Amino acid sequence: MERKIKYSFQPGPAQLFPEVEIWTKFALKEGLLSRYHRDAIWREIFREAQEALVRYLGLPEGWTVAFANSATEIWQILVDATATFRSLHFIQGAFAQRWYAFQRAANPHAEAMVLAFDQPYQTQVWRAAEKAPAPEYIALVHVETSVGAYLPDIGEVRRVFPEALIAADATSSLGGLSLPWHFIDIAFASVQKCLGLPPGLGVLIVSPAAKRRFMHMPRYRYNALSFILQSAEKHEPIHTPNLLGIFLLSRILQMRLPVSETEGDLRARAFRLYSEIEKKGFIPLVLPLYRAPTVLAFKVESSEVMYELRRRAEHAGLYLGWGYGAYKEESFRVANFPALPEESYGMLLEVLDMG
């Protein structure tokens, strides 16, 4: 018999903020989801959602917030916009590899730097410069969800490549960790991870420099980046969007402290979790320098152990994050997202005590 899940540690779709239920009922009661998505009320809600993200994330002045259907769609939007650019992709796992594959299909001259977790980070960034000495565009994943890997210093990429446009897939960090906005030009995410909302909405954030570069590019596709940016400036989507997701962003983020004020607690909790879970015999997939604060991934001895862990977790009302890709059957992942309370991790540690 299936059991009700109280806390989910799956890194997407992930645990929702409790206010989701309250504001969803409000939207239904007020008939907001049956209104025309370009009327005055929805343009105001769109603007409020943009401003809520600016405040919550601590965006610098002049950055533009736009919406898409998912982070995966934003990959394709950016591939279309940069298909003629000399590009370089930093790869730590399956998601970065997939983004690179899309870029490579559009431009066979796209280069990739696969990061080795047993080698110094700075050395590898400089080695990438030897492989691709003058890229116009750099694509990187801040937290690689598949293996719980983290880019420890995006600033090093900017120092080595001062002229390149840098795009960061921040799907498993946006809303949980502060991003180095002065080192990047574009960031994007889906809302079902650190932002604690239901899936089906992507957030695209573009700097003034990148906006100048892309704002007036030709529209070869309906969801061209130029069209998205022009519409976002008017507080409008380019198509009928996930209205509920935008409304929830506009309301829930207004009620929460900025990321800069909560990130320290999240990082401290990650440090404790790595230590406590490793004491129980589960070894992290990556070495300490590259371990992500928001998605923690651990090895298991066998698929039988994995089955027993899932069974124990669900019996306790917990949903343990599944492994991904090559590690699907031999690892589990633990989301360390803002929507999960401290109590949930105490319950998890009890489940993981297999002694």
C-alpha positions as CSV (number, residue, x, y, z in Angstrom):
1,M,0.0,0.0,0.0
2,E,1.4,3.4,-0.9
3,R,2.1,5.8,2.0
4,K,1.7,9.5,2.2
5,I,4.9,11.4,1.8
6,K,5.5,14.1,4.4
7,Y,9.0,15.2,3.3
8,S,10.7,14.7,-0.1
9,F,14.4,14.7,-0.5
10,Q,14.2,14.1,-4.2
11,P,16.1,17.0,-5.9
12,G,13.3,17.9,-8.2
13,P,10.4,17.9,-8.2
14,A,11.1,18.6,-4.6
15,Q,9.5,19.6,-1.3
16,L,7.1,22.5,-1.7
17,F,6.9,25.5,0.6
18,P,3.8,25.0,2.8
19,E,2.3,28.3,1.5
20,V,1.8,26.8,-1.9
21,E,-1.5,25.2,-0.8
22,I,-2.8,28.5,0.7
23,W,-2.0,30.6,-2.4
24,T,-3.2,28.0,-4.8
25,K,-6.6,28.0,-3.1
26,F,-6.6,31.8,-3.2
27,A,-5.9,31.8,-7.0
28,L,-8.7,29.4,-7.6
29,K,-11.1,31.2,-5.4
30,E,-10.4,34.6,-7.1
31,G,-10.7,33.1,-10.6
32,L,-7.1,34.2,-11.5
33,L,-6.4,31.1,-13.6
34,S,-9.4,31.8,-15.9
35,R,-8.4,35.4,-16.8
36,Y,-6.7,36.5,-20.0
37,H,-3.0,36.3,-19.4
38,R,-2.3,39.7,-20.9
39,D,-4.9,41.7,-19.1
40,A,-4.0,44.5,-16.6
41,I,-4.2,42.2,-13.6
42,W,-1.9,39.6,-15.0
43,R,0.6,42.2,-16.2
44,E,0.7,43.4,-12.6
45,I,1.2,39.9,-11.2
46,F,3.9,39.3,-13.8
47,R,5.7,42.5,-12.7
48,E,5.3,41.5,-9.0
49,A,6.8,38.1,-9.7
50,Q,9.8,39.7,-11.4
51,E,10.3,42.2,-8.6
52,A,10.0,39.4,-6.0
53,L,12.8,37.5,-7.7
54,V,14.9,40.6,-7.9
55,R,14.6,41.2,-4.1
56,Y,14.8,37.5,-3.1
57,L,17.9,36.8,-5.2
58,G,19.6,40.2,-4.6
59,L,19.9,41.0,-8.3
60,P,21.9,44.0,-9.4
61,E,20.2,46.9,-11.0
62,G,19.2,46.5,-14.6
63,W,18.9,42.7,-14.8
64,T,15.8,41.4,-16.6
65,V,13.7,38.5,-15.3
66,A,11.7,36.5,-17.9
67,F,9.9,33.2,-17.8
68,A,9.9,30.0,-19.9
69,N,8.4,26.5,-19.5
70,S,11.5,24.9,-17.9
71,A,15.3,25.1,-17.6
72,T,15.5,22.5,-20.4
73,E,13.6,24.8,-22.7
74,I,16.0,27.6,-21.7
75,W,18.9,25.4,-22.8
76,Q,17.4,25.4,-26.3
77,I,16.6,29.1,-26.3
78,L,20.2,29.9,-25.5
79,V,21.5,27.3,-28.0
80,D,19.4,29.1,-30.7
81,A,20.7,32.5,-29.6
82,T,24.4,31.5,-29.5
83,A,24.6,28.9,-32.3
84,T,27.2,30.9,-34.2
85,F,29.3,31.7,-31.2
86,R,32.6,30.0,-30.3
87,S,31.5,28.3,-27.1
88,L,33.0,26.4,-24.2
89,H,31.1,24.1,-21.9
90,F,32.3,23.0,-18.4
91,I,31.0,19.5,-17.7
92,Q,30.7,17.8,-14.3
93,G,27.8,15.3,-15.0
94,A,24.8,14.3,-17.1
95,F,23.0,17.6,-17.2
96,A,26.0,19.7,-18.3
97,Q,26.7,17.0,-20.9
98,R,23.2,17.1,-22.3
99,W,23.3,20.9,-22.6
100,Y,26.6,20.6,-24.4
101,A,25.2,18.0,-26.8
102,F,22.4,20.4,-27.8
103,Q,25.0,23.1,-28.5
104,R,27.3,20.8,-30.4
105,A,24.4,19.7,-32.6
106,A,23.9,23.4,-33.6
107,N,27.6,24.2,-33.8
108,P,30.2,21.4,-34.4
109,H,32.9,23.8,-33.2
110,A,31.6,23.9,-29.6
111,E,34.2,22.8,-27.1
112,A,33.9,20.9,-23.8
113,M,36.0,20.7,-20.7
114,V,35.1,17.7,-18.6
115,L,36.1,18.4,-15.0
116,A,37.9,15.7,-13.0
117,F,37.0,15.8,-9.3
118,D,40.4,14.5,-8.2
119,Q,42.2,17.5,-9.8
120,P,42.6,21.1,-8.7
121,Y,39.8,23.3,-10.0
122,Q,42.0,26.3,-10.9
123,T,44.3,24.1,-13.0
124,Q,41.4,22.7,-15.0
125,V,40.0,26.2,-15.7
126,W,43.4,27.3,-17.1
127,R,43.6,24.0,-19.1
128,A,40.3,24.9,-20.6
129,A,41.8,28.2,-21.9
130,E,44.4,26.2,-23.7
131,K,41.8,24.1,-25.4
132,A,39.5,27.0,-26.2
133,P,41.6,30.1,-26.0
134,A,39.0,32.8,-27.0
135,P,35.4,31.6,-26.6
136,E,32.6,34.1,-27.0
137,Y,30.3,32.2,-24.9
138,I,30.8,29.9,-21.8
139,A,28.1,27.5,-20.5
140,L,28.5,26.0,-17.0
141,V,26.3,24.3,-14.4
142,H,26.6,25.8,-10.9
143,V,25.3,22.6,-9.2
144,E,25.3,19.4,-11.2
145,T,22.2,17.7,-9.9
146,S,23.1,14.2,-11.3
147,V,26.1,13.7,-9.0
148,G,25.9,16.5,-6.4
149,A,28.8,18.4,-7.9
150,Y,29.5,22.1,-7.4
151,L,31.6,24.7,-9.2
152,P,33.5,26.1,-6.3
153,D,34.5,29.4,-7.9
154,I,32.8,30.8,-11.0
155,G,34.9,33.9,-10.5
156,E,37.9,31.9,-11.7
157,V,36.2,31.3,-15.0
158,R,35.6,35.0,-15.4
159,R,39.2,35.8,-14.5
160,V,40.5,33.4,-17.2
161,F,37.8,34.4,-19.8
162,P,37.2,38.1,-19.1
163,E,35.5,38.9,-22.4
164,A,33.2,35.9,-22.8
165,L,29.5,35.9,-22.1
166,I,28.9,33.4,-19.2
167,A,25.6,31.5,-18.8
168,A,25.0,29.5,-15.6
169,D,22.5,26.8,-15.3
170,A,21.5,27.4,-11.6
171,T,18.6,24.9,-11.5
172,S,19.7,23.3,-8.2
173,S,21.1,26.5,-6.6
174,L,18.9,29.5,-7.6
175,G,17.0,30.4,-4.5
176,G,19.3,28.5,-2.1
177,L,22.7,29.9,-2.8
178,S,23.9,33.4,-3.7
179,L,25.1,33.6,-7.3
180,P,28.1,35.7,-8.2
181,W,26.1,38.1,-10.4
182,H,29.2,40.3,-11.2
183,F,30.9,37.2,-12.8
184,I,28.1,36.0,-15.0
185,D,25.8,37.3,-17.7
186,I,22.9,34.9,-17.7
187,A,21.4,32.5,-15.1
188,F,18.4,30.2,-15.3
189,A,16.5,27.6,-13.3
190,S,13.3,25.6,-12.9
191,V,11.2,26.5,-9.9
192,Q,10.7,23.0,-8.5
193,K,14.0,22.8,-6.6
194,C,15.4,25.6,-4.3
195,L,12.4,27.8,-5.1
196,G,10.1,25.3,-3.5
197,L,7.3,25.5,-6.1
198,P,5.4,22.9,-8.3
199,P,7.2,22.1,-11.6
200,G,6.4,23.6,-15.0
201,L,8.0,27.0,-14.9
202,G,11.5,28.2,-15.8
203,V,13.1,31.5,-14.7
204,L,15.6,33.3,-17.1
205,I,17.7,36.1,-15.7
206,V,19.7,38.3,-18.0
207,S,22.3,41.0,-17.3
208,P,22.3,44.4,-19.0
209,A,25.3,43.4,-21.1
210,A,23.7,40.2,-22.4
211,K,20.4,42.1,-23.0
212,R,22.2,44.5,-25.2
213,R,23.8,41.6,-27.1
214,F,20.6,39.7,-27.7
215,M,17.7,42.1,-27.4
216,H,17.5,42.9,-31.1
217,M,18.6,39.7,-32.7
218,P,16.4,38.3,-35.5
219,R,13.4,36.2,-34.4
220,Y,14.0,32.9,-36.3
221,R,11.8,31.0,-33.8
222,Y,8.7,32.0,-31.8
223,N,10.6,31.6,-28.5
224,A,13.6,33.6,-29.6
225,L,15.6,35.2,-26.8
226,S,15.1,38.6,-28.3
227,F,11.3,38.2,-28.2
228,I,11.3,36.9,-24.7
229,L,13.4,39.9,-23.4
230,Q,11.3,42.5,-25.3
231,S,8.1,41.0,-23.8
232,A,9.5,40.7,-20.3
233,E,10.3,44.4,-20.4
234,K,6.6,45.0,-20.8
235,H,5.7,42.5,-18.0
236,E,4.3,40.1,-20.5
237,P,5.0,36.4,-21.5
238,I,5.4,35.4,-25.1
239,H,2.7,32.7,-24.8
240,T,0.1,31.5,-22.4
241,P,2.4,30.6,-19.5
242,N,2.2,28.7,-16.2
243,L,0.0,31.3,-14.6
244,L,-0.2,29.5,-11.3
245,G,3.6,29.2,-11.1
246,I,4.1,32.9,-11.8
247,F,1.4,33.9,-9.2
248,L,3.0,31.6,-6.6
249,L,6.3,33.2,-7.2
250,S,4.8,36.7,-6.8
251,R,3.3,35.8,-3.5
252,I,5.5,33.3,-1.7
253,L,8.9,34.9,-2.4
254,Q,7.6,38.2,-0.9
255,M,7.1,36.4,2.3
256,R,10.6,34.9,2.6
257,L,13.9,36.4,3.7
258,P,16.4,37.1,0.9
259,V,18.8,34.3,0.0
260,S,21.7,36.3,1.3
261,E,20.2,36.0,4.8
262,T,19.5,32.3,4.7
263,E,22.3,30.8,2.7
264,G,24.6,30.5,5.7
265,D,22.2,28.3,7.5
266,L,21.8,26.1,4.4
267,R,25.5,25.7,3.9
268,A,26.0,24.9,7.6
269,R,23.3,22.2,7.4
270,A,25.0,20.7,4.3
271,F,28.3,20.5,6.2
272,R,26.5,18.6,9.1
273,L,24.7,16.3,6.7
274,Y,27.8,15.3,4.8
275,S,29.5,14.5,8.1
276,E,26.6,12.6,9.7
277,I,25.6,10.6,6.6
278,E,29.3,9.6,6.0
279,K,29.5,8.4,9.6
280,K,26.6,6.0,8.7
281,G,28.8,4.4,6.0
282,F,27.6,6.2,2.9
283,I,30.4,7.9,0.9
284,P,29.8,11.0,-1.1
285,L,30.1,10.6,-4.9
286,V,32.6,13.5,-5.3
287,L,35.5,14.8,-3.3
288,P,35.1,17.7,-0.8
289,L,36.2,20.6,-3.0
290,Y,33.4,19.8,-5.5
291,R,30.6,18.7,-3.1
292,A,27.4,20.8,-3.6
293,P,25.7,22.4,-0.7
294,T,22.2,21.9,-2.1
295,V,22.3,18.4,-3.6
296,L,24.2,15.7,-1.7
297,A,24.9,12.4,-3.5
298,F,26.1,9.2,-1.8
299,K,27.2,5.7,-2.9
300,V,25.5,2.5,-1.8
301,E,26.9,-1.0,-1.8
302,S,24.2,-2.6,-3.9
303,S,20.7,-2.3,-5.4
304,E,19.4,-4.4,-2.4
305,V,20.7,-1.8,0.0
306,M,19.1,0.9,-2.1
307,Y,15.8,-0.9,-2.1
308,E,15.9,-1.3,1.7
309,L,16.7,2.4,2.2
310,R,13.8,3.4,0.0
311,R,11.5,1.0,1.9
312,R,12.5,2.3,5.3
313,A,12.2,5.9,4.1
314,E,8.7,5.6,2.8
315,H,7.6,3.7,5.9
316,A,8.7,6.8,7.8
317,G,6.9,9.2,5.4
318,L,10.0,10.2,3.6
319,Y,10.9,10.2,-0.1
320,L,14.6,9.5,-0.7
321,G,16.1,11.0,-3.8
322,W,16.9,8.5,-6.5
323,G,20.3,8.2,-8.2
324,Y,20.7,9.5,-11.7
325,G,22.2,8.3,-15.0
326,A,25.2,6.0,-14.6
327,Y,24.7,6.1,-10.8
328,K,21.0,5.4,-10.8
329,E,21.2,2.0,-9.1
330,E,24.2,2.7,-6.8
331,S,23.5,6.0,-5.2
332,F,20.9,8.2,-3.5
333,R,20.6,11.9,-3.4
334,V,19.5,14.3,-0.7
335,A,18.1,17.7,-1.5
336,N,19.1,20.4,0.9
337,F,16.6,23.0,-0.2
338,P,15.0,25.9,1.8
339,A,11.5,24.3,1.9
340,L,12.7,21.4,4.0
341,P,12.7,22.0,7.7
342,E,15.3,20.8,10.2
343,E,12.9,18.2,11.6
344,S,12.9,16.4,8.3
345,Y,16.7,15.8,8.4
346,G,16.5,14.3,11.9
347,M,14.0,11.8,10.5
348,L,16.2,11.1,7.5
349,L,19.3,10.4,9.7
350,E,17.3,7.8,11.7
351,V,16.3,6.0,8.4
352,L,19.9,5.9,7.2
353,D,21.0,4.3,10.4
354,M,21.3,0.7,9.1
355,G,23.4,-0.5,12.0
